[in-house]
Amino acid sequence: MHLAKIIKQLNSKEHRTLILVCILSGFAVIAWLFFSPNGILTYYHLKKQIEAVKAENDQLKEENRLLQQKIDKIKNDPAYLEELARRDYDLLKKNELVFEFK
């Protein structure tokens, strides 16, 4: 109640000055909340970075899973290993010939 009584005693110029100071203080606080090193903009920037890293991490996990499947197939499937050797390294079975047509 004491503060309200003091505000009522202010003349119109002092009252406008007080309102202006309050408004400027409010803008300063809002600006600080947005632009400080731990502010809202920094928070959103870091949040986007975290989402990007998580997406990349998920992509790499999937790539690792596929590579592990390929490794297991190479270790355990002789037909697949033979297919890779023929396709990627141009290896042949004994007594096999390759004909190239140009």
N, C-alpha and C positions, 0 to 999 in steps of 0.2 A: 504494500500500500504506500509506503514511503516514496518509492520511485514514481508511482502514478501521480502523487501529489506534487513532486518536483516538476514533472513534465507539464502538468497543468499550469504551473507558475511561469513557464517560459513564454516569452513574447513570440510573435509570429516568425520573426527572423531567426531567433534561436531554435524555434521548433523546426523550421525548414532546414537549418544547418544540422540539427540532430538527425533528421530523416535522411539527409544526404550522406552523413557519416555512416549511418546504419546500412544504407544501400551500397555504398562503396565498400564497406567492410564485408557485406554479403558477397559482392562480386569477387573480392579478394579471396575469400574462403573458397568459393566455387572454383576460381582459377587455380588455387593451390591444390584442390582435390583432383583437378584434371591434369595439371602439368607438373606436379611434383614428381620426384624420382620414384616414389611408390604410389603414384596416383592412378586414376582410372584408366587413362590412356596407356600407361605402362602395363597395367594389368591386362587389358584387352590385347595388347601387342604380344605379351608373353603367353597369353591363353592361345592365340592363333599359332604361335611357334610350337607350343606343346601339342596342339592338334596336328600340325604338319609332321612333327617328329613321330607321333603315334601312328599316323597313316604310313609314313615311310617304314616304321618298325614292323607294322602289319604286313606291308608288301615284302619286306626282307624275310619275315617269318615264312610267308607263303613260298617265296623263292627257295629258301632253305629246305622246306618240306619237299618241294618238287625235286630239288637236287638230291636229297636223301633217298627219295624213291628211285631216282635214276641210278644212284650208287648201289642200292640194294638189288636192283634189276641186273646191273652189270655183274655183281658178285654172285647172284643166284640163278641167273637165266642164261645158259650157254647160247641159246638161239639168238637172244638179243645181243649178246657180246659179239657173236659172229656177224650179225647184221651191221653193227657199228664198225667192225673191222673192215668189212667189205665196202660199206658206204663211205666212211670217212677216211680210211687209210688205203683204199684200193688193194686190199689183200685178197688173195685167191686161195682156193683149196688146191691140194695137190692134183696135178694133171688137168687143171682148168685153164682155159684160154679166154682172153678178152679180145673182142673185136670192136674196133672204133670205126664208126662211119662218119665221114665228113661231107 
